[in-house]
Amino acid sequence: MASTYHTLIIGAGINGLSTGYHLSRQNARGIGLIEQFALGHDRGSSHGHSRITRSAYVNAHYVRLMQIAHGESWPQLERDAGRQLIYPTPGCFFGPPDGKYESYAQAVEEVGVDVERLTPKEGRKRFPHFRFENAAGVLYDRTAGFVAAAQTVQSLIRLVRNRGVEIRENATVLRVDLTRDPIRVETSVGDLETERLIVAAGPWASRLLPVLKSRVAVARQTVGYFQLAGAREQGAFPVWGYLLGKGDMGYYGLPQFGRDGIKIAKHIVSGVDDDPDDVPVQMPSAAIDDLRAFIEEQFVPPVERFIDWETCLYTNTPTEDFILDIHPDHPNVVIGAGFSGHGFKFGPLTGRVLSELSLNGKTSIPEFEAAREMFKATSQRG
């Protein structure tokens, strides 16, 4: 006999866990959560010690949604978790004149958030770790910080378990049959049935839902950890992003937290479609050399030593907009996908969106409803 649920969530990364958390907060019953690896694994997009959070964004819709995430969603999760998850840290976002700096500046000014434009000279006084050569300007984001990512994931696991969500880990989904009522989900540990399905399977989502095959591509990112002279102490270094013309950010980084070294990565969103099951075992030397070259070009402190590397998977849409939508052919299926490397900071909010779409077909968030066309599964703005 197949196990039966009212709502089944596929994927226990930040979005799947946050969705289970919000369903349980709304007293939903019969919730299941299935994960193909062990909980908290490092194979997808939600692992690691830290992530950036910020108000500075490329358009006003995301800026407005981040105000809800900062003002409501994260504080609520911190209260329920009983621990601090967001660490306020100055944000520094800059780039060349032909990049996205001006779009970012206009978006935050339109919404009216606490982000200040600085000249490169002013920027060097405020953020002396950076050279800001050939920068169009510097955005000083006073709302920025970093998320304690691993602690967030562990807190969500504990919360959903304590609230009665049934979690099945190390259970691979082999097939989803949306033609059956209830929906049949075939897994490596047996068949499951569910009245409603929420797919938040990250890089594996398009394997489960053919509607996503033309909408998302997977890119494996290389993350480097470097020791810079004078940048050891937490708080001595900002969260930052280098805004190129293509992609949400060209490069980004965070201060030391949870492990030695500042964190730095290149934001790759196009031109590749990697196999999420192809896990590298050798250090990608060319990618590490590229990160080192960027540090030498843009930073004042020299590299004392390279410490370590890891990888993270981006599931990218062509526009880098998220997919938060009801399946176009199956109203009892909701999709959370294509977070394009910038979704973790929205996790508690996007979990609320996915839960409300599943329960009600719409959300109670006017800012999301106003921008809903951006987040469609089948067509997005160009």
C-alpha positions as CSV (number, residue, x, y, z in Angstrom):
1,M,0.0,0.0,0.0
2,A,1.3,3.5,-0.9
3,S,1.7,6.0,1.9
4,T,-0.8,8.8,1.5
5,Y,-0.4,12.5,2.2
6,H,-2.5,15.6,1.8
7,T,0.5,17.6,0.7
8,L,3.9,16.2,-0.3
9,I,7.0,18.4,-0.8
10,I,9.9,17.1,-2.9
11,G,13.2,18.6,-1.9
12,A,14.5,19.5,1.6
13,G,16.7,22.4,0.8
14,I,15.9,25.9,2.0
15,N,12.7,26.2,-0.1
16,G,11.3,22.8,0.6
17,L,12.0,23.1,4.4
18,S,10.6,26.6,4.5
19,T,7.4,25.5,2.7
20,G,6.9,22.7,5.2
21,Y,7.5,25.2,8.0
22,H,4.8,27.5,6.7
23,L,2.3,24.7,6.0
24,S,2.8,23.6,9.6
25,R,2.3,27.1,10.9
26,Q,-1.0,27.2,9.1
27,N,-2.0,24.0,10.9
28,A,-2.1,22.0,7.7
29,R,-2.2,18.2,8.3
30,G,-0.8,15.2,6.4
31,I,2.4,16.9,5.3
32,G,5.3,14.9,3.9
33,L,8.7,16.0,2.9
34,I,11.0,13.8,0.8
35,E,14.7,14.2,0.2
36,Q,17.0,12.1,-2.0
37,F,20.1,12.6,0.2
38,A,20.7,13.0,3.9
39,L,19.2,16.1,5.4
40,G,21.7,19.0,5.3
41,H,23.7,17.5,2.5
42,D,26.2,19.3,0.4
43,R,25.1,18.1,-3.1
44,G,22.7,20.9,-3.9
45,S,22.2,24.6,-3.3
46,S,21.5,25.1,0.4
47,H,24.7,24.0,2.1
48,G,27.6,26.0,3.4
49,H,27.9,28.3,6.5
50,S,26.8,31.7,5.0
51,R,24.8,33.5,2.4
52,I,24.4,37.2,1.6
53,T,21.2,39.1,2.3
54,R,20.6,42.6,1.0
55,S,18.1,45.2,-0.2
56,A,20.2,46.3,-3.2
57,Y,18.6,44.5,-6.2
58,V,18.3,44.9,-9.9
59,N,14.6,45.8,-9.9
60,A,12.1,47.3,-7.5
61,H,10.0,44.1,-7.3
62,Y,12.8,42.2,-5.6
63,V,13.6,45.2,-3.4
64,R,10.0,45.3,-2.1
65,L,10.0,41.5,-1.5
66,M,13.3,41.8,0.4
67,Q,11.6,44.3,2.7
68,I,9.1,41.7,3.6
69,A,11.8,39.1,4.0
70,H,13.9,41.4,6.3
71,G,10.9,42.9,8.2
72,E,8.7,39.9,8.7
73,S,9.9,36.5,7.4
74,W,13.3,36.2,8.9
75,P,12.4,37.8,12.3
76,Q,9.5,35.3,12.5
77,L,11.7,32.4,11.8
78,E,14.3,33.6,14.3
79,R,11.6,33.8,17.0
80,D,10.4,30.3,16.3
81,A,13.9,28.9,16.0
82,G,15.0,30.7,19.2
83,R,18.3,31.8,17.7
84,Q,19.9,34.5,15.6
85,L,20.1,33.7,11.9
86,I,20.7,37.1,10.2
87,Y,23.9,38.9,11.1
88,P,23.8,42.6,10.0
89,T,26.9,43.5,8.1
90,P,27.5,46.5,5.8
91,G,26.8,45.8,2.1
92,C,29.0,47.0,-0.7
93,F,27.8,46.7,-4.3
94,F,29.7,48.2,-7.2
95,G,30.7,47.7,-10.8
96,P,31.8,49.2,-14.1
97,P,29.9,51.9,-16.0
98,D,28.5,49.3,-18.5
99,G,27.3,47.0,-15.7
100,K,24.1,46.9,-13.6
101,Y,25.1,49.4,-11.1
102,E,22.7,52.1,-12.3
103,S,19.8,49.6,-12.4
104,Y,20.5,48.7,-8.8
105,A,20.7,52.3,-7.7
106,Q,17.5,53.3,-9.4
107,A,15.6,50.3,-7.9
108,V,16.5,51.0,-4.3
109,E,15.8,54.7,-4.8
110,E,12.4,53.9,-6.3
111,V,11.4,51.9,-3.2
112,G,13.2,54.1,-0.7
113,V,15.3,51.8,1.3
114,D,18.4,52.5,3.4
115,V,21.0,52.3,0.6
116,E,23.3,55.2,-0.1
117,R,25.1,56.0,-3.3
118,L,28.8,56.7,-2.8
119,T,31.4,57.9,-5.2
120,P,34.4,55.6,-5.6
121,K,36.4,58.0,-3.5
122,E,33.8,57.9,-0.7
123,G,33.6,54.2,-1.2
124,R,37.3,53.8,-0.5
125,K,36.9,55.6,2.8
126,R,34.0,53.5,3.9
127,F,35.3,50.2,2.5
128,P,39.1,50.4,2.5
129,H,39.5,46.8,1.4
130,F,38.4,47.7,-2.1
131,R,40.1,49.7,-4.8
132,F,37.0,50.7,-6.8
133,E,39.0,51.4,-9.9
134,N,36.8,51.9,-12.9
135,A,33.7,51.7,-10.7
136,A,30.6,53.7,-11.7
137,G,29.8,54.1,-8.0
138,V,29.3,52.2,-4.8
139,L,26.1,51.3,-3.1
140,Y,26.3,51.2,0.7
141,D,23.5,48.9,1.8
142,R,22.9,49.4,5.5
143,T,20.2,46.7,5.5
144,A,22.6,44.0,4.3
145,G,24.1,41.1,6.3
146,F,24.8,37.5,6.0
147,V,22.6,34.5,6.8
148,A,23.9,31.7,9.0
149,A,22.9,29.2,6.3
150,A,23.7,25.9,7.9
151,Q,22.1,27.0,11.2
152,T,19.0,28.1,9.2
153,V,18.7,24.7,7.6
154,Q,19.2,22.8,10.9
155,S,16.6,25.1,12.6
156,L,14.0,24.4,9.9
157,I,14.6,20.7,10.1
158,R,14.0,20.8,13.8
159,L,10.9,23.0,13.5
160,V,9.2,20.9,10.8
161,R,9.9,17.7,12.6
162,N,8.5,19.1,15.9
163,R,5.4,20.3,14.1
164,G,4.5,16.9,12.7
165,V,5.9,17.0,9.2
166,E,6.9,13.5,8.2
167,I,10.4,13.6,6.6
168,R,11.8,10.8,4.4
169,E,15.5,11.2,3.7
170,N,17.7,9.1,1.5
171,A,14.7,8.5,-0.7
172,T,15.1,9.3,-4.4
173,V,12.0,10.2,-6.5
174,L,12.0,8.0,-9.6
175,R,8.9,9.2,-11.3
176,V,5.9,11.6,-10.7
177,D,2.6,10.6,-12.3
178,L,0.5,13.7,-12.4
179,T,-2.3,11.9,-14.4
180,R,-3.4,9.9,-11.3
181,D,-5.7,11.1,-8.6
182,P,-4.2,11.2,-6.0
183,I,-0.9,12.0,-7.6
184,R,1.5,9.0,-7.5
185,V,5.2,9.6,-6.6
186,E,7.4,6.5,-7.1
187,T,10.5,6.5,-5.0
188,S,13.4,4.3,-4.1
189,V,11.8,3.4,-0.8
190,G,8.3,2.8,-2.1
191,D,5.3,4.6,-3.7
192,L,3.7,7.6,-2.2
193,E,0.3,9.2,-3.0
194,T,-0.7,12.8,-2.4
195,E,-3.6,15.1,-3.0
196,R,-1.3,18.1,-3.5
197,L,2.3,18.2,-4.6
198,I,5.0,20.9,-4.2
199,V,8.2,20.5,-6.1
200,A,11.2,22.3,-4.7
201,A,13.8,19.8,-6.0
202,G,16.5,22.4,-7.1
203,P,18.7,21.1,-9.9
204,W,16.7,17.9,-10.2
205,A,13.3,19.7,-10.7
206,S,13.3,19.5,-14.5
207,R,13.8,15.7,-14.4
208,L,10.5,15.4,-12.4
209,L,8.5,18.0,-14.3
210,P,8.9,18.2,-18.1
211,V,7.3,21.7,-18.2
212,L,10.6,23.0,-16.7
213,K,13.0,21.4,-19.2
214,S,13.2,24.5,-21.4
215,R,13.0,26.9,-18.5
216,V,16.0,26.0,-16.3
217,A,19.6,25.0,-16.7
218,V,22.1,23.9,-14.1
219,A,25.5,25.6,-13.5
220,R,28.0,24.3,-10.9
221,Q,29.7,27.2,-9.2
222,T,33.2,27.1,-7.6
223,V,33.4,28.8,-4.2
224,G,36.8,29.7,-2.9
225,Y,38.0,30.6,0.6
226,F,41.0,32.9,0.9
227,Q,42.9,34.4,3.8
228,L,43.5,38.1,3.2
229,A,45.8,40.2,5.3
230,G,43.8,42.0,8.0
231,A,40.5,40.4,7.2
232,R,40.3,37.7,9.8
233,E,37.8,39.2,12.3
234,Q,34.0,38.9,11.8
235,G,32.7,42.4,11.1
236,A,36.0,43.7,9.6
237,F,34.8,42.9,6.1
238,P,31.5,43.6,4.3
239,V,29.2,41.5,2.2
240,W,29.8,42.6,-1.4
241,G,28.9,42.1,-5.0
242,Y,30.5,43.2,-8.3
243,L,27.7,44.1,-10.7
244,L,28.5,43.2,-14.3
245,G,26.1,43.7,-17.3
246,K,25.0,40.1,-17.5
247,G,24.0,38.1,-14.5
248,D,22.7,39.3,-11.1
249,M,26.3,39.7,-10.0
250,G,29.7,39.0,-11.6
251,Y,31.4,38.2,-8.4
252,Y,30.4,38.2,-4.8
253,G,31.7,37.5,-1.3
254,L,31.3,37.4,2.4
255,P,33.4,37.9,5.5
256,Q,34.8,34.9,7.5
257,F,32.1,33.0,9.3
258,G,32.0,29.4,10.5
259,R,35.3,28.6,8.8
260,D,38.6,30.2,8.0
261,G,38.8,32.7,5.1
262,I,36.6,35.1,3.2
263,K,34.2,33.5,0.9
264,I,34.3,34.5,-2.8
265,A,32.6,33.1,-6.0
266,K,31.9,34.0,-9.6
267,H,28.2,34.2,-10.5
268,I,27.7,32.0,-13.6
269,V,24.2,32.0,-15.1
270,S,24.5,31.2,-18.8
271,G,26.3,29.0,-21.3
272,V,26.3,25.8,-19.3
273,D,23.9,23.0,-18.3
274,D,25.8,20.8,-15.9
275,D,24.7,17.4,-14.6
276,P,23.9,17.8,-10.9
277,D,25.0,14.2,-10.3
278,D,28.4,14.8,-11.7
279,V,30.3,15.7,-8.5
280,P,33.8,17.0,-9.0
281,V,36.6,15.4,-7.0
282,Q,39.5,17.4,-8.1
283,M,40.0,21.1,-7.4
284,P,39.0,23.3,-10.5
285,S,42.3,25.1,-10.7
286,A,41.3,27.5,-13.5
287,A,38.3,28.7,-11.5
288,I,40.4,29.2,-8.3
289,D,43.0,31.1,-10.4
290,D,40.2,33.3,-11.7
291,L,39.0,34.2,-8.2
292,R,42.5,34.9,-7.1
293,A,43.0,37.2,-10.1
294,F,39.8,39.1,-9.3
295,I,41.0,39.6,-5.7
296,E,44.3,40.9,-6.9
297,E,42.6,43.4,-9.3
298,Q,39.8,44.7,-6.9
299,F,41.1,44.3,-3.4
300,V,43.7,46.2,-1.4
301,P,44.8,43.5,1.1
302,P,47.0,40.8,-0.5
303,V,46.1,37.1,-0.4
304,E,48.0,35.4,2.4
305,R,46.9,32.0,1.4
306,F,44.3,29.9,-0.4
307,I,42.4,27.8,2.1
308,D,39.8,25.6,0.5
309,W,37.1,25.3,-2.1
310,E,33.6,23.8,-2.5
311,T,30.9,23.8,-5.2
312,C,27.3,24.9,-5.2
313,L,24.6,24.4,-7.9
314,Y,22.6,27.2,-9.5
315,T,19.4,26.3,-11.2
316,N,19.1,29.2,-13.6
317,T,16.2,30.7,-15.6
318,P,17.0,32.8,-18.6
319,T,16.0,36.0,-16.8
320,E,17.3,34.9,-13.3
321,D,13.8,35.3,-12.0
322,F,12.5,32.6,-9.7
323,I,9.7,30.2,-10.7
324,L,7.0,30.3,-8.0
325,D,3.9,29.1,-9.8
326,I,1.0,26.6,-10.0
327,H,1.7,24.0,-12.7
328,P,0.0,25.2,-15.9
329,D,-1.8,21.9,-16.5
330,H,-2.2,20.6,-12.9
331,P,-3.7,23.0,-10.4
332,N,-2.9,20.7,-7.5
333,V,0.9,21.0,-8.3
334,V,3.0,24.0,-7.2
335,I,6.5,24.7,-8.4
336,G,9.4,26.4,-6.7
337,A,12.5,26.3,-9.0
338,G,15.1,28.4,-10.8
339,F,16.4,30.4,-7.9
340,S,19.4,31.3,-10.0
341,G,21.9,31.5,-7.1
342,H,20.2,34.4,-5.3
343,G,17.2,32.6,-3.6
344,F,18.5,31.6,-0.2
345,K,17.9,35.1,1.3
346,F,14.2,34.8,0.3
347,G,13.8,31.3,1.7
348,P,11.3,32.0,4.6
349,L,9.3,34.3,2.2
350,T,9.3,31.9,-0.8
351,G,8.3,29.1,1.5
352,R,5.3,31.2,2.5
353,V,4.5,31.8,-1.1
354,L,4.6,28.2,-2.1
355,S,2.5,27.1,0.9
356,E,-0.2,29.6,0.2
357,L,-0.3,28.8,-3.5
358,S,-0.8,25.2,-2.6
359,L,-3.5,25.9,0.0
360,N,-5.3,28.8,-1.7
361,G,-4.2,29.2,-5.3
362,K,-3.0,32.7,-4.4
363,T,-1.0,34.4,-1.7
364,S,-1.7,37.0,0.9
365,I,1.3,39.1,-0.2
366,P,0.3,42.0,-2.4
367,E,3.9,42.7,-3.5
368,F,4.2,39.1,-4.8
369,E,0.8,39.2,-6.5
370,A,1.7,42.5,-8.2
371,A,4.8,40.8,-9.7
372,R,3.4,37.3,-10.2
373,E,3.9,37.3,-14.0
374,M,7.7,37.5,-13.4
375,F,7.5,34.1,-11.6
376,K,5.5,32.1,-14.0
377,A,6.7,28.6,-14.9
378,T,6.0,28.9,-18.7
379,S,6.8,32.4,-19.6
380,Q,8.8,35.2,-18.0
381,R,9.7,38.7,-19.0
382,G,12.6,39.1,-21.5
